[in-house]
Amino acid sequence: MQLLKDADGISIEPIGYNKNTANVFSVIEEKGEPLLQASGEIYGSVFT
């Protein structure tokens, strides 16, 4: 797995599985439907 790098070329370490400590992901309601919202503050991914 290749790690992402910041603007200075320093590798960004993964936070880990199931750790939303910065509340990057949240569920909101839009038009009566649940919607997953990502803040974009931290690089991350969602998988099922």
N, CA, C, O and CB atoms as a CASP TS submission, in Angstrom:
PFRMAT TS
TARGET T0000
AUTHOR 0000-0000-0000
METHOD Language model
MODEL 1
PARENT N/A
ATOM      1  N   MET     1       0.846  -1.183   0.000  1.00  0.00           N
ATOM      2  CA  MET     1       0.000   0.000   0.000  1.00  0.00           C
ATOM      3  C   MET     1       0.889   1.243   0.000  1.00  0.00           C
ATOM      4  O   MET     1       1.817   1.354   0.801  1.00  0.00           O
ATOM      5  CB  MET     1      -0.961   0.000   1.226  1.00  0.00           C
ATOM      6  N   GLN     2       0.604   2.145  -0.877  1.00  0.00           N
ATOM      7  CA  GLN     2       1.374   3.383  -0.964  1.00  0.00           C
ATOM      8  C   GLN     2       0.677   4.460  -0.124  1.00  0.00           C
ATOM      9  O   GLN     2      -0.519   4.701  -0.289  1.00  0.00           O
ATOM     10  CB  GLN     2       1.529   3.846  -2.454  1.00  0.00           C
ATOM     11  N   LEU     3       1.420   5.099   0.765  1.00  0.00           N
ATOM     12  CA  LEU     3       0.857   6.145   1.609  1.00  0.00           C
ATOM     13  C   LEU     3       0.795   7.458   0.844  1.00  0.00           C
ATOM     14  O   LEU     3       1.634   7.736  -0.013  1.00  0.00           O
ATOM     15  CB  LEU     3       1.684   6.311   2.895  1.00  0.00           C
ATOM     16  N   LEU     4      -0.200   8.248   1.165  1.00  0.00           N
ATOM     17  CA  LEU     4      -0.297   9.585   0.589  1.00  0.00           C
ATOM     18  C   LEU     4       0.756  10.479   1.227  1.00  0.00           C
ATOM     19  O   LEU     4       1.243  10.194   2.321  1.00  0.00           O
ATOM     20  CB  LEU     4      -1.719  10.179   0.789  1.00  0.00           C
ATOM     21  N   LYS     5       1.104  11.555   0.542  1.00  0.00           N
ATOM     22  CA  LYS     5       2.097  12.499   1.050  1.00  0.00           C
ATOM     23  C   LYS     5       1.490  13.889   1.141  1.00  0.00           C
ATOM     24  O   LYS     5       0.635  14.262   0.338  1.00  0.00           O
ATOM     25  CB  LYS     5       3.351  12.516   0.152  1.00  0.00           C
ATOM     26  N   ASP     6       1.949  14.657   2.141  1.00  0.00           N
ATOM     27  CA  ASP     6       1.459  16.021   2.281  1.00  0.00           C
ATOM     28  C   ASP     6       2.227  16.947   1.338  1.00  0.00           C
ATOM     29  O   ASP     6       3.041  16.480   0.541  1.00  0.00           O
ATOM     30  CB  ASP     6       1.591  16.502   3.745  1.00  0.00           C
ATOM     31  N   ALA     7       1.978  18.241   1.420  1.00  0.00           N
ATOM     32  CA  ALA     7       2.601  19.215   0.514  1.00  0.00           C
ATOM     33  C   ALA     7       4.126  19.247   0.632  1.00  0.00           C
ATOM     34  O   ALA     7       4.813  19.660  -0.303  1.00  0.00           O
ATOM     35  CB  ALA     7       2.047  20.599   0.791  1.00  0.00           C
ATOM     36  N   ASP     8       4.659  18.809   1.787  1.00  0.00           N
ATOM     37  CA  ASP     8       6.108  18.779   1.985  1.00  0.00           C
ATOM     38  C   ASP     8       6.729  17.442   1.609  1.00  0.00           C
ATOM     39  O   ASP     8       7.934  17.245   1.769  1.00  0.00           O
ATOM     40  CB  ASP     8       6.434  19.096   3.419  1.00  0.00           C
ATOM     41  N   GLY     9       5.903  16.516   1.106  1.00  0.00           N
ATOM     42  CA  GLY     9       6.404  15.207   0.708  1.00  0.00           C
ATOM     43  C   GLY     9       6.511  14.204   1.844  1.00  0.00           C
ATOM     44  O   GLY     9       7.076  13.124   1.668  1.00  0.00           O
ATOM     45  N   ILE    10       5.972  14.550   3.008  1.00  0.00           N
ATOM     46  CA  ILE    10       6.005  13.658   4.168  1.00  0.00           C
ATOM     47  C   ILE    10       4.793  12.728   4.107  1.00  0.00           C
ATOM     48  O   ILE    10       3.674  13.182   3.871  1.00  0.00           O
ATOM     49  CB  ILE    10       6.018  14.473   5.507  1.00  0.00           C
ATOM     50  N   SER    11       5.011  11.436   4.317  1.00  0.00           N
ATOM     51  CA  SER    11       3.934  10.455   4.272  1.00  0.00           C
ATOM     52  C   SER    11       2.885  10.729   5.336  1.00  0.00           C
ATOM     53  O   SER    11       3.213  11.079   6.470  1.00  0.00           O
ATOM     54  CB  SER    11       4.492   9.053   4.443  1.00  0.00           C
ATOM     55  N   ILE    12       1.626  10.568   4.964  1.00  0.00           N
ATOM     56  CA  ILE    12       0.508  10.731   5.887  1.00  0.00           C
ATOM     57  C   ILE    12       0.112   9.335   6.348  1.00  0.00           C
ATOM     58  O   ILE    12      -0.344   8.518   5.548  1.00  0.00           O
ATOM     59  CB  ILE    12      -0.708  11.492   5.215  1.00  0.00           C
ATOM     60  N   GLU    13       0.283   9.066   7.623  1.00  0.00           N
ATOM     61  CA  GLU    13      -0.041   7.754   8.176  1.00  0.00           C
ATOM     62  C   GLU    13      -1.554   7.569   8.259  1.00  0.00           C
ATOM     63  O   GLU    13      -2.275   8.519   8.564  1.00  0.00           O
ATOM     64  CB  GLU    13       0.596   7.581   9.567  1.00  0.00           C
ATOM     65  N   PRO    14      -2.044   6.352   7.991  1.00  0.00           N
ATOM     66  CA  PRO    14      -3.475   6.093   8.124  1.00  0.00           C
ATOM     67  C   PRO    14      -3.912   6.195   9.586  1.00  0.00           C
ATOM     68  O   PRO    14      -3.142   5.869  10.489  1.00  0.00           O
ATOM     69  CB  PRO    14      -3.823   4.707   7.560  1.00  0.00           C
ATOM     70  N   ILE    15      -5.127   6.639   9.815  1.00  0.00           N
ATOM     71  CA  ILE    15      -5.671   6.748  11.169  1.00  0.00           C
ATOM     72  C   ILE    15      -6.058   5.378  11.690  1.00  0.00           C
ATOM     73  O   ILE    15      -5.863   5.082  12.869  1.00  0.00           O
ATOM     74  CB  ILE    15      -6.886   7.691  11.198  1.00  0.00           C
ATOM     75  N   GLY    16      -6.601   4.547  10.829  1.00  0.00           N
ATOM     76  CA  GLY    16      -7.010   3.205  11.233  1.00  0.00           C
ATOM     77  C   GLY    16      -8.481   2.973  10.985  1.00  0.00           C
ATOM     78  O   GLY    16      -9.237   3.896  10.680  1.00  0.00           O
ATOM     79  N   TYR    17      -8.862   1.736  11.120  1.00  0.00           N
ATOM     80  CA  TYR    17     -10.226   1.297  10.855  1.00  0.00           C
ATOM     81  C   TYR    17     -11.162   1.679  12.000  1.00  0.00           C
ATOM     82  O   TYR    17     -10.822   1.508  13.170  1.00  0.00           O
ATOM     83  CB  TYR    17     -10.262  -0.215  10.628  1.00  0.00           C
ATOM     84  N   ASN    18     -12.325   2.191  11.658  1.00  0.00           N
ATOM     85  CA  ASN    18     -13.397   2.473  12.616  1.00  0.00           C
ATOM     86  C   ASN    18     -12.999   3.513  13.667  1.00  0.00           C
ATOM     87  O   ASN    18     -13.360   3.383  14.837  1.00  0.00           O
ATOM     88  CB  ASN    18     -13.813   1.191  13.306  1.00  0.00           C
ATOM     89  N   LYS    19     -12.259   4.539  13.253  1.00  0.00           N
ATOM     90  CA  LYS    19     -11.840   5.605  14.166  1.00  0.00           C
ATOM     91  C   LYS    19     -12.236   6.954  13.571  1.00  0.00           C
ATOM     92  O   LYS    19     -11.474   7.553  12.814  1.00  0.00           O
ATOM     93  CB  LYS    19     -10.301   5.547  14.430  1.00  0.00           C
ATOM     94  N   ASN    20     -13.403   7.414  13.910  1.00  0.00           N
ATOM     95  CA  ASN    20     -13.906   8.695  13.407  1.00  0.00           C
ATOM     96  C   ASN    20     -13.759   9.757  14.495  1.00  0.00           C
ATOM     97  O   ASN    20     -14.703  10.495  14.777  1.00  0.00           O
ATOM     98  CB  ASN    20     -15.396   8.573  12.955  1.00  0.00           C
ATOM     99  N   THR    21     -12.589   9.834  15.097  1.00  0.00           N
ATOM    100  CA  THR    21     -12.373  10.734  16.231  1.00  0.00           C
ATOM    101  C   THR    21     -12.509  12.206  15.856  1.00  0.00           C
ATOM    102  O   THR    21     -12.855  13.020  16.713  1.00  0.00           O
ATOM    103  CB  THR    21     -11.008  10.493  16.821  1.00  0.00           C
ATOM    104  N   ALA    22     -12.251  12.566  14.619  1.00  0.00           N
ATOM    105  CA  ALA    22     -12.366  13.964  14.181  1.00  0.00           C
ATOM    106  C   ALA    22     -13.745  14.264  13.600  1.00  0.00           C
ATOM    107  O   ALA    22     -13.978  15.356  13.082  1.00  0.00           O
ATOM    108  CB  ALA    22     -11.289  14.282  13.143  1.00  0.00           C
ATOM    109  N   ASN    23     -14.668  13.289  13.685  1.00  0.00           N
ATOM    110  CA  ASN    23     -16.024  13.448  13.141  1.00  0.00           C
ATOM    111  C   ASN    23     -16.004  13.877  11.683  1.00  0.00           C
ATOM    112  O   ASN    23     -16.747  14.768  11.270  1.00  0.00           O
ATOM    113  CB  ASN    23     -16.805  14.464  13.962  1.00  0.00           C
ATOM    114  N   VAL    24     -15.149  13.234  10.919  1.00  0.00           N
ATOM    115  CA  VAL    24     -15.050  13.508   9.488  1.00  0.00           C
ATOM    116  C   VAL    24     -16.317  13.049   8.770  1.00  0.00           C
ATOM    117  O   VAL    24     -16.784  13.707   7.840  1.00  0.00           O
ATOM    118  CB  VAL    24     -13.812  12.814   8.888  1.00  0.00           C
ATOM    119  N   PHE    25     -16.867  11.918   9.206  1.00  0.00           N
ATOM    120  CA  PHE    25     -18.070  11.370   8.579  1.00  0.00           C
ATOM    121  C   PHE    25     -19.264  11.559   9.501  1.00  0.00           C
ATOM    122  O   PHE    25     -19.173  11.338  10.709  1.00  0.00           O
ATOM    123  CB  PHE    25     -17.883   9.874   8.238  1.00  0.00           C
ATOM    124  N   SER    26     -20.387  11.969   8.917  1.00  0.00           N
ATOM    125  CA  SER    26     -21.626  12.097   9.668  1.00  0.00           C
ATOM    126  C   SER    26     -22.788  11.780   8.731  1.00  0.00           C
ATOM    127  O   SER    26     -22.646  11.799   7.509  1.00  0.00           O
ATOM    128  CB  SER    26     -21.770  13.525  10.285  1.00  0.00           C
ATOM    129  N   VAL    27     -23.927  11.492   9.327  1.00  0.00           N
ATOM    130  CA  VAL    27     -25.132  11.226   8.546  1.00  0.00           C
ATOM    131  C   VAL    27     -26.093  12.380   8.778  1.00  0.00           C
ATOM    132  O   VAL    27     -26.423  12.720   9.914  1.00  0.00           O
ATOM    133  CB  VAL    27     -25.785   9.851   8.935  1.00  0.00           C
ATOM    134  N   ILE    28     -26.533  12.974   7.675  1.00  0.00           N
ATOM    135  CA  ILE    28     -27.509  14.061   7.744  1.00  0.00           C
ATOM    136  C   ILE    28     -28.749  13.629   6.969  1.00  0.00           C
ATOM    137  O   ILE    28     -28.724  12.608   6.282  1.00  0.00           O
ATOM    138  CB  ILE    28     -26.919  15.402   7.169  1.00  0.00           C
ATOM    139  N   GLU    29     -29.808  14.377   7.071  1.00  0.00           N
ATOM    140  CA  GLU    29     -31.015  14.083   6.318  1.00  0.00           C
ATOM    141  C   GLU    29     -31.234  15.173   5.286  1.00  0.00           C
ATOM    142  O   GLU    29     -31.206  16.363   5.600  1.00  0.00           O
ATOM    143  CB  GLU    29     -32.238  13.955   7.252  1.00  0.00           C
ATOM    144  N   GLU    30     -31.454  14.745   4.044  1.00  0.00           N
ATOM    145  CA  GLU    30     -31.730  15.686   2.967  1.00  0.00           C
ATOM    146  C   GLU    30     -32.894  15.158   2.149  1.00  0.00           C
ATOM    147  O   GLU    30     -32.860  14.029   1.659  1.00  0.00           O
ATOM    148  CB  GLU    30     -30.476  15.908   2.074  1.00  0.00           C
ATOM    149  N   LYS    31     -33.911  15.969   2.006  1.00  0.00           N
ATOM    150  CA  LYS    31     -35.132  15.586   1.281  1.00  0.00           C
ATOM    151  C   LYS    31     -35.730  14.304   1.849  1.00  0.00           C
ATOM    152  O   LYS    31     -36.255  13.468   1.115  1.00  0.00           O
ATOM    153  CB  LYS    31     -34.834  15.405  -0.217  1.00  0.00           C
ATOM    154  N   GLY    32     -35.640  14.165   3.186  1.00  0.00           N
ATOM    155  CA  GLY    32     -36.228  13.010   3.860  1.00  0.00           C
ATOM    156  C   GLY    32     -35.411  11.735   3.770  1.00  0.00           C
ATOM    157  O   GLY    32     -35.863  10.686   4.229  1.00  0.00           O
ATOM    158  N   GLU    33     -34.225  11.794   3.194  1.00  0.00           N
ATOM    159  CA  GLU    33     -33.380  10.611   3.027  1.00  0.00           C
ATOM    160  C   GLU    33     -32.065  10.788   3.788  1.00  0.00           C
ATOM    161  O   GLU    33     -31.531  11.896   3.845  1.00  0.00           O
ATOM    162  CB  GLU    33     -33.103  10.346   1.526  1.00  0.00           C
ATOM    163  N   PRO    34     -31.536   9.700   4.376  1.00  0.00           N
ATOM    164  CA  PRO    34     -30.223   9.800   5.032  1.00  0.00           C
ATOM    165  C   PRO    34     -29.120   9.971   3.998  1.00  0.00           C
ATOM    166  O   PRO    34     -29.152   9.365   2.927  1.00  0.00           O
ATOM    167  CB  PRO    34     -29.949   8.551   5.896  1.00  0.00           C
ATOM    168  N   LEU    35     -28.146  10.806   4.336  1.00  0.00           N
ATOM    169  CA  LEU    35     -27.057  11.112   3.419  1.00  0.00           C
ATOM    170  C   LEU    35     -25.747  11.103   4.206  1.00  0.00           C
ATOM    171  O   LEU    35     -25.643  11.747   5.249  1.00  0.00           O
ATOM    172  CB  LEU    35     -27.282  12.490   2.712  1.00  0.00           C
ATOM    173  N   LEU    36     -24.758  10.377   3.709  1.00  0.00           N
ATOM    174  CA  LEU    36     -23.448  10.357   4.349  1.00  0.00           C
ATOM    175  C   LEU    36     -22.685  11.600   3.929  1.00  0.00           C
ATOM    176  O   LEU    36     -22.543  11.871   2.736  1.00  0.00           O
ATOM    177  CB  LEU    36     -22.658   9.067   3.983  1.00  0.00           C
ATOM    178  N   GLN    37     -22.196  12.353   4.897  1.00  0.00           N
ATOM    179  CA  GLN    37     -21.467  13.587   4.622  1.00  0.00           C
ATOM    180  C   GLN    37     -20.032  13.431   5.112  1.00  0.00           C
ATOM    181  O   GLN    37     -19.801  12.965   6.227  1.00  0.00           O
ATOM    182  CB  GLN    37     -22.156  14.809   5.299  1.00  0.00           C
ATOM    183  N   ALA    38     -19.074  13.820   4.282  1.00  0.00           N
ATOM    184  CA  ALA    38     -17.657  13.809   4.650  1.00  0.00           C
ATOM    185  C   ALA    38     -17.155  15.249   4.673  1.00  0.00           C
ATOM    186  O   ALA    38     -17.383  16.007   3.730  1.00  0.00           O
ATOM    187  CB  ALA    38     -16.815  12.934   3.654  1.00  0.00           C
ATOM    188  N   SER    39     -16.477  15.619   5.746  1.00  0.00           N
ATOM    189  CA  SER    39     -16.025  17.004   5.888  1.00  0.00           C
ATOM    190  C   SER    39     -14.884  17.343   4.942  1.00  0.00           C
ATOM    191  O   SER    39     -14.725  18.501   4.556  1.00  0.00           O
ATOM    192  CB  SER    39     -15.595  17.264   7.311  1.00  0.00           C
ATOM    193  N   GLY    40     -14.081  16.341   4.562  1.00  0.00           N
ATOM    194  CA  GLY    40     -12.942  16.578   3.685  1.00  0.00           C
ATOM    195  C   GLY    40     -11.700  17.064   4.400  1.00  0.00           C
ATOM    196  O   GLY    40     -10.695  17.378   3.763  1.00  0.00           O
ATOM    197  N   GLU    41     -11.763  17.130   5.747  1.00  0.00           N
ATOM    198  CA  GLU    41     -10.635  17.616   6.523  1.00  0.00           C
ATOM    199  C   GLU    41      -9.457  16.649   6.544  1.00  0.00           C
ATOM    200  O   GLU    41      -8.299  17.062   6.607  1.00  0.00           O
ATOM    201  CB  GLU    41     -11.075  17.897   7.923  1.00  0.00           C
ATOM    202  N   ILE    42      -9.765  15.367   6.490  1.00  0.00           N
ATOM    203  CA  ILE    42      -8.744  14.316   6.571  1.00  0.00           C
ATOM    204  C   ILE    42      -8.988  13.352   5.428  1.00  0.00           C
ATOM    205  O   ILE    42     -10.136  13.038   5.111  1.00  0.00           O
ATOM    206  CB  ILE    42      -8.777  13.571   7.958  1.00  0.00           C
ATOM    207  N   TYR    43      -7.907  12.874   4.801  1.00  0.00           N
ATOM    208  CA  TYR    43      -8.037  11.865   3.752  1.00  0.00           C
ATOM    209  C   TYR    43      -8.600  10.594   4.375  1.00  0.00           C
ATOM    210  O   TYR    43      -8.113  10.156   5.417  1.00  0.00           O
ATOM    211  CB  TYR    43      -6.662  11.588   3.053  1.00  0.00           C
ATOM    212  N   GLY    44      -9.593  10.006   3.772  1.00  0.00           N
ATOM    213  CA  GLY    44     -10.169   8.790   4.304  1.00  0.00           C
ATOM    214  C   GLY    44     -10.944   8.050   3.240  1.00  0.00           C
ATOM    215  O   GLY    44     -10.969   8.450   2.076  1.00  0.00           O
ATOM    216  N   SER    45     -11.576   6.970   3.650  1.00  0.00           N
ATOM    217  CA  SER    45     -12.369   6.196   2.706  1.00  0.00           C
ATOM    218  C   SER    45     -13.509   5.527   3.447  1.00  0.00           C
ATOM    219  O   SER    45     -13.478   5.373   4.668  1.00  0.00           O
ATOM    220  CB  SER    45     -11.501   5.149   1.974  1.00  0.00           C
ATOM    221  N   VAL    46     -14.514   5.133   2.681  1.00  0.00           N
ATOM    222  CA  VAL    46     -15.657   4.408   3.195  1.00  0.00           C
ATOM    223  C   VAL    46     -15.745   3.118   2.404  1.00  0.00           C
ATOM    224  O   VAL    46     -15.658   3.123   1.176  1.00  0.00           O
ATOM    225  CB  VAL    46     -16.980   5.247   3.092  1.00  0.00           C
ATOM    226  N   PHE    47     -15.917   2.022   3.108  1.00  0.00           N
ATOM    227  CA  PHE    47     -16.083   0.748   2.406  1.00  0.00           C
ATOM    228  C   PHE    47     -17.088  -0.102   3.146  1.00  0.00           C
ATOM    229  O   PHE    47     -17.342   0.086   4.335  1.00  0.00           O
ATOM    230  CB  PHE    47     -14.737   0.001   2.270  1.00  0.00           C
ATOM    231  N   THR    48     -17.653  -1.042   2.413  1.00  0.00           N
ATOM    232  CA  THR    48     -18.636  -1.963   3.013  1.00  0.00           C
ATOM    233  C   THR    48     -18.203  -3.384   2.762  1.00  0.00           C
ATOM    234  O   THR    48     -18.885  -4.320   3.181  1.00  0.00           O
ATOM    235  CB  THR    48     -20.059  -1.726   2.443  1.00  0.00           C
TER
END
